[in-house]
Amino acid sequence: MTPSFSSPPSSKNQHQAHIYTLENGLSIYLSPYPVKPQIYASVVVRAGGKQDPDDNTGLAHYLEHIMFKGNSRIGTKNWEKEKPLLEQIEKLFNSYRKIQDPIQRKACYQEIDQLSQQAAQYAIPNEYDKIMSELGCTMTNAYTTYDTTVYLNKIPAHQIENWLEVESVRFKEMTPRLFHTELETVYEEKNKTLDEEDWRVYESLQEALFPKHPYGTKTLIGTVEHLKNPSITAIKNFFNTYYCPNNMAICLGGDLDIEHCLNLIKKYFGTWKANPQVPTPVSLSAKPITPIQKKIQGPSQEEAFLAFRVPGKNQPEAEIAKLIDMILSNGQAGLIDLNLNHHQKLLNAESYLHEMYDYSTLVLHGRPHQGQGLDEVIDLLWKEIDHLKTDNWDHTILPAVINDLEINRMNRLESNQGRTMEMVNIFSFGLPHDFYTQRTQRLQKYNPQDIQNFAKKYLKTAVSLHKITGPTPSYQKVIKPPITKVELNKEAISSFHQSILERKVQPLRPCFVNFDQDIQQSKDPNYEGIYHVSNHENQRFHTAHLYQIGPDTHPILPIALKYLNYVCPEKRDPIAHKKKWYTWGGGHRFDTHRDSTFLNFWGLNRYKTDLWEDVFQLLHDPIKDKQVLKGIVKHILKGRENAKKDKRFLLFKAMVSHALYGQKSPLRNIPSEELLNSLSPHDIQVQLQDLLERPKRLLHYGPDSIQELDPLLKKFRNKVKEPPLPSPFKKRTLPEAQVFFLPYDMLQVEILFLSRQPPFRPTQLPIVHLFNEYFSGSMSSPVFQELRESRALAYATAAKYSLPRNTSEFGEFFLYIGTQADKLEETLSATQHLLQEFPHSPNGFKIAQQALLERIKTQRILRFSLLLHHEKCRKWGLKKSFWEELIQEVEQSTLRDLEDFHHTHLVQENHALLILGDPKRLNLHALEKFGEVQTLDPTDLLSPLKPE
């Protein structure tokens, strides 16, 4: 029997979205897409940072964290005993935030800490995440914006009822348990943002664009002062006000039955009481801004930003703002792409639109060449805005942009996540139900005059920001109050959890790929193999030529491929060539990785012959332009300087490469400045010709049959040379105790434990996947629980055993954690304990095993990904997909198997310790007990190898 709803479903649209409203006001958005037995699910709340109380900024974001802690039914062993302790903690926090005297504050927090230890006896940490894992859910997460808070899950289709029941219990009440350790996590997140220059740029632009509006006067994570003085009572009030059915939506995209799903939602959410007092979303007006120039400083590369305030997402003119963003920068044929990037007037530049409810922000961003001032960057960005105002731009780009937006939507509709996030936007921004399906027709009504009028009206007053290289300012960070490690009830389970486990669900039959049946194969004397998968959904194609040659043996090759981004076939006009490709929905990406090269290109199938022809001519006969090559060299040299200032690159690329390979690192196998300056277009041509004469494989996804590709294959028939010599770079055996330290100006310290692992063996696959799931696969894993939940040492932590790309390479294991400088010793000790002592949890093993099995059973490898999966298996020497055999092996695995794996691969293998941080804030002597400390220098890590 179909439940009664207050509004009927909308008519079917392009992605078959059905939109309903329950009688209590809960909005429901459903988009059936049965290509795989999965559903991407979002629960949306129309409340974010904009709704934070003025004296409790960051509250919406912190509530997002608390929503994973459960309530009176989820996450507790004994609610009757836990509840009074939590009430006492709440009262103490209310007192704590009013105390000014430091000694009294410390005493009060000690009492909070003591009570928290007592309350923790009844808490079941991350039980919500455990339930999700057992159901086979992945991507369990959430995010908070100024306008909304969105909770995410990817769930197996046959678990839809269990998921809905859990979420109905979760969202009807909240309990701030383990509050002070989670508060520590938010402290870490806040301190992390003080180190993240991208976040500091974002907040600086928001403050300048919205000086009298919540978008600028409130910070999403919260001010330091407010985080130091939290109010559990205020969080509860926020929850009771906004977390109600008439202010929320459930959005589901995937393999779902509409009527069955609606009945289940009615069953579990229909009794949820609406809040008649919930504030209605309204657009708040902001006062006009005046031109402002701001500066921020930090250790990374110089950048310049030009930001404008434009109409919000739910305003009619917002669509013109999107068109202008694409006209300026679309990666191929925008004004910035052609006038600045193509002509190499800047290192690189782009625009992007940050869409919000009341207003959006249009941001232009540029990085300078060596010696180029940031004022010049701003001037160049302004000129592109002036082109729009004076109608000095090619109007043919407008229909091409509209076509590109439709292609992008076509891509989104091929995923459950893309479909669901469209519906999330419709609800969040109060958009018309047919917003996306009718968008092309609406956009086609706009003309160049509309673009010019919009530019004159909204793009006249801007905020400019210079991000300059220099010492990090002295920020007031959130100081960690002393807390006692919380002992977690890792094996406990609530009665509600048990009831979910006992529900019988129809088991899902896995469906595995069969390479012989699912991939069409063909032979050709000039190819090692030709592999094709048919596209039955739309009229797009994607082609890749794979060559077993890369920069390990041909370090000039990446430069030759970069050169192709700026030129076109001989006797063509490069600008016209780029515009034509954009009109065709075409694009290319030519990548190299160590010992391989991928020549990818794609587009609308009706232009397939033209695109293949163009790629062929581009590779065989590109324009010979010395100035382009000179600009690329300038670009490369500036990029090398910027890499020395990029902390993510330094830690995860430079330091990792040095630890694994030593001084002879493949990262340093790059041409010297002298060699770069001596290169000519002829050298580029020689590199390309050498590439094209190497053995190659073809991967193709598209509407045509494999036979229809034959005329195109003739274009790429070359005389084939022998394969190149194997890579001269091999991972070394790590010393027993070695610490690599790289000084970097930052508040946090970033830590990486790294070990070399044995070469690939097919028998490793089941245990590696199971170990990764158990050790660090979710919020209920030992790494997360021990380092974040129990000790509150970090906001970000992760670990993974990585298999090598082929049978001749060694694998790797890493464990990463970002923490505060004053927590270094405690963090290192806790992390090393995880590496040396196996974290034994029978319940955790059961959860990890079930989660992995459910994920395997719901997995469907489709489209171009199927070709990539086949290629991965081929490199491992496997003739069929490994997923089918994994099920039986994982089912038969035991906790003892994981313990043995941990002993063999973590305990017995040597780990290098990589530390990135500020020596002025760190106790470097504490590192010596972990091994000999070697201080590194970015220049040494990234300088070109000298010829032997």
N, C-alpha and C positions, 0 to 999 in steps of 0.2 A: 504494500500500500504506500503510495507516494505521500510524503508529509505535506502539510499545508504551509505555504510561504506567503509572506506579505507582498511580494512582487514576483511576477512571472519571469522566466528566463528570457534573456534577449534572444533575438534571432541568431542563427549560426553565422559566425563571421569567418574570416580567412583561417584563423587557427582554432575554430570551433569552440570559442570560449562561451561558457554558459555562466550567467551572473544571476545570483539569487540573494534574497535577504530574509533571514529568519524573523519571526515575530518579535524577538527580543532585540532586533537591530543588527545582529551579526551578519556581515557581508560574506558571501561565498563566491569564489571565482574558480571555475573548473575548465580545464582544457585537455580533452582526451587526446592521447598520442601513443598508441600501443606498439611502438617499434621495439621496446624492451620492457620487461616486467618491473619497472621502477616508476616512482612518482617523486617529483621535486616539490617539496612542501615549504610554504612560508606562512608564518603567523605574523600579521602586521598590526602594530599599535600606532595610532595617529598621535604620537607624543614623543618628543625628542628634546634636544637641548634648548629649544626655544621655550619650552614649557617649564624649564627648571626654575625653582624659586630664586629670587635675586640673592638670597643669603645661603643658597645651597646649589651652586653651579656644579655640574657634573653628576647631578642626582639621577637623571634618566639613564645615563651610561652605567652608573654604578648599579642601578636596579637591574639593568640587563645582565650584569654578572650574577646578582643575587638570584635571578630567575632559574639558574642552573642548580641551586642548592636544595630544591625540593620544598616541602611544606609539612603539614601534619600527617600526610599519608606517604609521601615520597622522601626518603633520606633520613628516616628516624627509626631507631630500635624501640624507643618507648617515649611516645609523645607526651604522655602525662607527666613524666619525670623531667623531660627536656624543656617543656614549655615554661615552667616558672623560672628556670635558670636563664632562659633567653629573655624573659621579661625583666629580670634583674639587670642583665647586661644592657638592655635598652635604656633603662633608667640611669645606669652609670654613664653611658655615652652622652645622655642628655645633660648630666652634671659636668662631665669632662669638658664639653665644648664651651662651658661657661667659666671654667677655672682659668685664671690668668697666671697664677703663681707656678713656676716650673716645678718646684718640689711637690706641690700638691697635685699637679697634673701627673707627674711620674707615679705618685702613690696611687692615684685613681686608676691609672692604666695598669698598674700591677694587680689591682683588684679585678679589673676587667679580664686580664690575662688568666688569673687564677680561676675565675668563674667560667671562663671559656674552656679551660681544661676539664672542668667538671661537666659542662654541657657536651663537650666533644665525646664523652663516654657513650652518649646516646645517638650521636650523629653517624650516619652512613655516608661517607664522602662520595660525591659524584655518582650517586645512585641513578639519577636521571640519565647520565651518560652511559652507565652500565646497561640500563634497560634498552636504550637506543642501540647500543652495540649488539646486544643479544638479538634484537629484532633484525639486525643486518643494516641498520641505518648508517649512513656516512655523512660527511660534511655538516655535522652537528655544530652549529655556530650561531652567531648573532652579530648585528652591528647597530650602532646608534648614529643618526644624523640629527640635524637641527629640527627636522620635522617629524621623523618617525623612528621607531625601533622595530627591527625586523629579525625574526627568529627563523633559522633555516634547518632543513633536514633533507636528505635524499633517502627515501624509504623503499623497501621491496613492496611491490604492489599487493602481495598477499598478506602483508602486515598492516594494511590500512586501518582496520578496526582497532588493533592494539595501539597504533600510533595515535589515533583520535582519542581513545580513552585516556592514554597517558597525558596528552596535551590538555584535555578537558580538566583533569585533576590539577595539572601544573598551573594553568592560568586562572583558576578560580580563587586561588589563595597563594600567598608567598610567605616564606619564613627566612629571615636573615640569619641562618645558622653559619657557624664558622666565620663570623663576620669580620673579626679582626685580622685573620689570615688573608681573607679576600681583600680587605682594605689594603693590606700590604701589597697585594698584587696590583691594585689600582695605583698605589704609590709608585710602584715600579714602572707601570705604564706611563704615568705622568712624567717621571724622571726620564724615561726613554724618549718621550717627545721633546724634552729639552735638548737632547742630543741630535734629534732628527731635524735637519735643516729644512727638509721639505715641509714638515709640520709647522715649523716656525714661520716659514714663508706664508703658508696657508693662513695661520692665525693673524699674522701681520696684515695681510691683505683684507681679511674679514674685518678687523678692527678699523682699518682706514675707510673701507667702503660702507660700513654700517656703524658709524660712531654713536648713533642713538637708537639702534635697533638690536634685538637679541642676537641676530646673526653675528654682530660684532662686539656686543657688550658681554656676552656669555661665551665661555669656552666649553667644548663638549666634554672634555675629561674633568674639568673643574679647576678652579684656582687652587694654588698651594694652601692658602689660608682655609678655604672651605674643606679641602680634603683632610686637613689636620684636625678638623672639628666636625666630624660626621654626625648626622642625626638619623637614627633608625626610625624614629617616629615620622620624620619628614618623608622618608622613603616609603613607609607604609601609606601615608596620606596620598602620595603621588600614585602609588599602585591602585588604591581604592578609587581615586578620581578617574584615572585614564584607562586602566586595564579592565574594561567592561565591554560586553558584546556590541553595544551600539557605537563603539569607537575602535572596533577591531575587524579584521578580515582574515579568512583562511583562503589561501591561494594554492591550488594544486594543479600541476601539469604532468601528464604522463599516462600510464596504463591504468585508467580508472573507468568504472561503470558509473554513469551519471546518477541513475536512480538509486543504486545501491549506496553510493557515496553520500547522497543527500539524506537518505534514511539514517545512516550512521551519524552524520553530523547533527541531525535533529535529535537523535537518541542521546548523544553525549553532551551536546551544547545547548539543546533546546530549553533546559530548565535554568540556565544561567541568567541571573537577573540583570536587567539593564540599569544603567545609572542615568536617571532623567536629568541630573545636574551636570553631566559631562559637558565641558566647554566645547562649543562648536568651533572647528578650525576656521580661523579668520585671517585675512591678509593684513598684516601690520604695515603701515606706511613708514617709510624712512625719509628723513629730511634730505634735501639736495646736498650733494657733497661738493667740496671744492678740490681743485687739483692738489695732490699731496705727493711728495717724494719721500720715500722711506729707505732706510738701510738696515740690513742685518748682517752679522758677521759670523763666520765659522770657518773651519779648516778645509772645507771642500772647495770645489771649483767656483769661479765667478759666474754669475747668471744675472739676467735682468728680466723683469716682469712688468707688463702693462695691463692693468685690470680695469674693467668697466662694469657698472651695475646696469643690468638689463631686466626686462620683465620676467616674472616668475613663471614656473612651469605651467601653471593653470591659467595663464593669461594668453589671449589670442596671439599677441605679437611674439610669444615665446618661440613659435615655429620659425619666425623670421630670424630670430637669434640663432637657432640651430642651423639654418641655411647659411647665415653669414659665417658661423664657425667653420662649416665645411667649405665654403668658398675661399676662406682664408687658408685653411690647412686640412687636407684630406690624405696626406701621405704621398700624393702623386702630382696632382695638377692644380692645387690651390695657389693663391697669390703668394703666400709665404713659401710654399714648396718650390715654385718656379722662380720667383724673383730673388729669394734669399738663399734657399738651400741649393737649388740647382746651380746658381751662379756663384755659390760658395762665398757669399758676402759675410756669412757668419759661420761659426762652427756647426751649429744647427739651430733651428727655430721651429715653433709650432704654435697652434692655438688650441684651447680647449674650453668647453662650456661646463661649468659646475651648476647643475640645475637644482633649485630649491623652490619651496612653495610660494613665498612672498616675492622674492627676487631671485634672479640667477646672476652669475658672474661670468663674464667673458674675459679670458686671460690669454694674453700673448706672451710668449716666453722665448728667450734667445740666449745662447751661449757665445761668448766672443772668441775670435781667433787670438793667438798670442800677440800681445801688444795692443789689442783693440780695446778701447774704453767702453764702459757700460753705457755712457751717455750716447755713444754712437749706436749701440744696439737698440736703445730706446727710440732714437730717431728713425732707424730703419724700420722698426715695427710700426711707428706712427705713420710712415709713408704708405704702408699697406692699408691702414685705416683710411687715409686720405684718398686712396684710389677708389674706395667704395663711395665716399662722399661726393667725389667729382665725376662719378660714373666712368672712371678710367680703368675698366676691366673687361675682359672678354665675356660677353653675355652667354656664350655657348656653354660655359661651365655650369650655369644654373640648372638646365635639364639634366646634365650629367650628374650633378650632386643629388638631385631627386632620385635618379636612377640608382645611385650608389646607396642611398638610404634604404631603398627598397631591397637591394641585394643584401645589405647588412641584416635587414629584417628576415629575409629568406634564410640567412645563416642562423639567426637566433631561433627560428621556428624548427630547426633541425635538432633542438635540444629541449629537454623538459625544463631545464633551468632557464633558458631564454624565454620560453613561453610563460613560465611562472613569474619571472621578473617583470615582464610586460604588464601582467595583471597587478603585481605589487605597485607599480607606478600609477596605474589607473586609479587604484584605491587611495594611495598615499597622497596624490596630488589632486584628487577630486576631478579627474579627467572624464570626458564623455566615454561611454562604453565602447564606442566605435573609433576611439582616438587613433589607434594604430592601423586598423583595417581601412579607414577612410583617409589616412594621412596623405597618400600619394595624390589623390584627387584634390585635396585642399592645397597642397604645396604647388601643384601645377597652376593654381590661380594667381600665384605671386609672380610679379615681373620685376625687371631691373629697377624700375622706378620705386617699387616698394623697398627694395634693398637700400637704395640711395636715401630714401626718406628715413628709414630706420637708423641708418648710420649717422645721419645729420642730427637726429633727435637724441639718440642714446649714446653715441660713441664720440662725444665731444669733451667730456670731463673724465679723467682717468686718475688712477693711483699708479704711480711708478715705483718700483722697488729694486734696489741694487742689493744683490747678495754678493758681498765681497769676501775675499779670503783673508782670514786673520784669526787671532785668538778667540776662542769661544767666550762670550761674556760670562760674568759671574752671576749665575742664576741662583735664586733661593730654591733649593730642591726640597722635596718632602723627606724629612728626617725619619728614619725607621725607629719607632719605639721598640724597646726590648720586649720580645715575646718568647714564650717557651714553645718548643716544638710540640705540635699537637700529635698525639698518638691516634692513628686512624683505625677505625673498625673495618678493615679491608674485606673481611670475609662475611660480614653481616648482610642480611637481606630483610627488607620490610615485608609485611604481609601483603601489601599492595603489589610489590614487585613479584612476589610469589604467585599471586593470582594471575598476573600477566603471563608468567612462564607456563602456567597450567592450562591456559586457553589453547585449545586445539585449532590449528590453522591448516588449511589445505596445503600440503607440501608443494613446493615449486619445483618443477622439472627443469633442470639446467639445460641450456642449449649451447652447444659448443661449435665453434667454427670448424669447418672441414676445408682445408686449403684446396684440395682437389676439386671440390664441388662449388665453393663460394668464390673462388678466384679463377678467372679464365687465364690460361697461360698459352703463350705462343713462342715459337722459336724464330730466330733471325740470326744469320751468321755474324751480324755486327753487334749483337746484344748477348750478354750472359743470360738474360732472361727478360721476358715481357709479361707483366702481370696487370690484370684489368678487373675492376669491380664496377658493375653497372649502377648508375644513379637513376632510380625510378621516382625520385621525389621532385626534382626540379631540373632546370636547364643550365646547371653549372658543371664545369669540369675542373679537374686538378691533375696536373702532370708533374712528375719528377723524374729526372735523370740522375742516377746514383753512380758515382765514380769512386773507386777505392784508391784515392790519392788525396793527400791533404797537406797542410802546412808543416807537418813533422818532417817531410822530405822535400817540400816545395814551399818555402816560406814567403815567396813572392806571390803565390796564388791568391791569398785573400785580397791583396791589393788589386790584382787583375779583376777580380769579381766586383770589388768596390767601384772600380773604374766604369764598369758597365751600368752603374746606377746614374751616371752623369752624361752618358753619350747615347747615341742611337746608331742604327746601321748607316754605313757610308752613303752619302748623297741624300740624306734626310735632314730635316730640321728637328733638333732635339726637343724644343718646346712643343711643336706640333705633334711630335711622336708621343710625348707623355700625355697630351690632351686626348689623343686618339685612343690610347690604351685605357685611359680613365673612362671614356665614353663606352668602350667595349666591356666595361666591368672587369678589366684585366689587371693583373699585377704579377710581379715576380719577386722571388727571394732566392738569392744565390748564397748558400751557406757552406762553410768548411768547418770540419771538426777533426783535428788531429790527423787521422788517416783517411778521411772521406770527404766528399763534396756532394752537396745536393743542389741541383738546379731545379727549383720549383717555379712553376708558372700556372696561372689559372684565369678563368674568365667565363663569360657567357658562351654557351656551346655554339650559338649561331656564328660566333666570331672565331671559333676554334682554329680553322685553317689559317686565318690572318695572323692570329697570335703565335701559332707554331712557326709560321714563315718569318715573322718578325724576330722571334727568339733565335731561330737559326741564323738569320743574317746578322743579328747583334753579336752572336758568339763568333761567327766566322769573319765578319768584316766590319768591326766597329770603327767609327770615326777616329782618326788619329789627331788628338788634341793635346798639345803640350801644356797649355794653360790649365786644362782640367786636371791633368796628372800632377802638375805643380800644386794645385789647390788641394788635391787628395793627400799629398805628402805633408803639406802644412796642417791639414786636418789630423793626420795620424800623429804627428809630433805633438800637437796640442793635446790630443787625446791621451797620449802617454803621460804628459805632465799632469793632466786631470786625474788619471788613474792613481797617481801617487797620493792623491788627497781623498780618494773615495774609500771610506772605511769598509764597506761591504766587499768591494773588489779586493782590497788589501787582505782581509781575513780569509774569505772563501775562495779566492783565486790565487793571489800571490803567496800568502803564507802556506796555504795547503800545498801548492805546487812545490814550494821550496822544501817543506817537510818531507814530501813523498819522493822527490827526485834529487834534492840537494842543489848544488850550484848549477849543474847542467839540467836546468828545468825547461820543459817544452814551452812554458810561458815566455821564456827569454829567447826562444828560437825565432827571432824577428830580425828583419833587415836593419842594419845600422843607419844612422842619419846620413852618412856619406853615401851608402849604397842607395838609399831612397832618393837622394838628390841626383843621382846619376841615371836613374831609370828613364827610359824613353817609351813612347807609345809602341815602338817596335818590340821592346822587351815584353810589354803587356800582350801583344799579339802572339809572341812566341809561347808565353805561358798558357794562353787560351788554346792555342793549337795543340800543345802538348797534352792538355787536359782532354780535349775532344778526341784524341787518338788513343785514350786509355780504355780498358774494358769498362763497360757500363751496363746498368740494369734500368729498366723502365717500369715505373709505377703509374697507372692511369686510372682515374675515377671519373666517370662521366656517362651521359645518356647513350652514347654510341656503342656499338659492339666492337670487339677487339679486331674484327676484320676490317672495320671502317677506319682503323688507325693506320693500316698498312701504307697508304700513300704518304702519310705524314712521316712515317718511320724512315722513309727513303731519304728525307732531308738530313738525317743524322747518321747516315752510313759513312763511316770513315775507315781508313786503314787503321787497324788496331795494333798498338804496341804492346809490349809485355808489361805486366803490372810493375809498379815501382818497388824499390827495396823496402823491407819492413822498417817500422819506426825505430830510430836509434835510442829512444827514451824508454827506460824501464824503471818502474817504481823500486826504490831501494828498501832494504831491510832496515826498519827503524831501530835506533839505539834503545837500550833498556830504559833509560830515563833522560828525556830531553825536553827542555822548555824553550820555546821560541817566543820572544817578547818584541812587540813592535809598538813604540810610543805613538800615541795619538791623542790629540786634545779633545777630551770628552769627559762627561760626568760619569757615565757608566763604564763598565769593563765588559768586554765580550770574550768568551772563553770557548775553545773548541778542543775536545779530546779527539785524536785522530789516529787510526791504525791502518796499516796495510793488511789486506786479507788475501787468502789463497786465490789462484785462478778459478775460473768458473767450472763447475761440475754440474751436470743436469740433476744429479741426486740432491743438490743443495736447495733446489727451488722450493719445495714444500716447507722445509724447516726455516728458510730465510723469511718467507712471507709470514709464517706463523710467529716467528720471533719478533719481527718488526711490529706486528699487530699487538703482541703481548707487551713488549718492552716500552713502546712509545707511540702506540697507534691511536690513542684517544685520551680523554681527560681522566679516565679511570686507570690508565697505565702507570707503572711504577715511576717512570721518569717524571710525569706530570704530578702525580700525587706526592712523591717524596720531595721534589725540588720546589714545587709551587704550592700545593695544597697544605702540606704538613709544615713546611719550613718557611713558606712565603719568601723564597729567595729570588724569584724572578717572575717577570711577566711572560717572557718568551723562552721556551726550551723545546728541544727536539732531538731525536736520535734516529739513526737509520743505518742498517747494513745494506750497502749498495753493491749489487752484482756488476761485474765488468761488462763492457759492451760486446766482447767476443772471448773466445776460449783461450786466447794467448795473453790476456791482460789479468792483472791482479785486481781483486775487489777492494772495497774500503769500508771502514766503519767510522762514523762520527757521532759525537754527542755535543750539542751546542747549548749554551746558556748565556743570557745577557743579564747582568746583575749590577749592583752598585759597588763602587770601589771599596767601601768599608765592609762589604760582605764577602770579599774575595776568599779569605782563608776558609770561612765556613762553607762557602759554595764548593770550593775545590775538594774539601774533605768529604762532603756529602756526595758529590758526583763520583769521586774515586771509589767510595764505598759501593755505589751502584755497579761500577765496573768490576770490582773485585768479589763482591758477595752477591750471589744470585738472589733477586727479590722473589721469594717463594710465595705464590698466592694461588691455591687451587681454584678459588672462585674466579680470580683474574684470568687464569688459563682457560676455564670454561667459557668465559665471556669472549675472550680473544678467538678461541676456536670457532665458536658459534658465529661470531661476527664475520670472520674470514669465509666460512662456508656459505653464509647467506650472500655475501658479496659476490662470490664466485658463481653462485646459482643465478643471480639476477643480472650478471654481466652479459652484455651483448656487444661484440666488437663490430662496428659498422663503418661503411663509407671508406674514406681514405685511411682511416685508422686501421682498418683490416689489413691493408697493404703494408703499413708500417709494422704491425704486429707480425706479419709473415716475415718481414725483413729481420726483425729482432730475433725470431726463432731460428732463422737461417744462420745468422751469425753465431748462434749458440750451438749450431750443429743439429738442430731439431727439425725433423721432417713434418711434425704436426704441432698444433698449439699445445702448450704445456698445461693449460688450465684444466683440461679433462682429467689428467692423471693426478692433479693436485688434490682434488676432492677426496679420493680414497686415501692418499697419503696423510692429509691433514686430519681426517677422521680417525686414523689409527695412531696419530702422534700422541705423546704423553707429556706431562709437565717435566718428567725426567729427561726427555729428549731436548727440551729447551734448556734445562740446566746444563746438560752436557755440551750443548752448542755454546752457551754462555761461557763455560769453562774453557773450551777449545779456542773460541774466536775472540773473547774479550779478556779473560784472565791470563791466558798463556801468550797472547800477542802483546807486543810492546805498543804503548800509546805515546805519541807526541802530544805535548800540551802547548796550545797556541793561545797567546794572550794579547789582546789589543786594548790599550788603555793609556791613561795619563800617568806617567811615573810620579808626578807630584802628588797624586791622590792614592797611589797604591803602595802597599808594603812589599817591595820587591824582594826583601830577604825571605819572606814567607814562601816565595816560589822555589827557593833553593832546595827545599826538602822534597820537591817533586822532580828534581833533576838539574843537570847543568843548564844554567840560563844563558841563552844566546840572544843578544839584542840585535834586531834586524833593522835594516834601513831600506825604505821604499825604492831608492835608486838602485841599490844592489839587487833587489828582488826583480826589478823590471828592466834593467839595462840589457841590451842585446848581447848574446853570447859572442865571444871572440872566435874567429875562425881557427880551427885546429891545424 
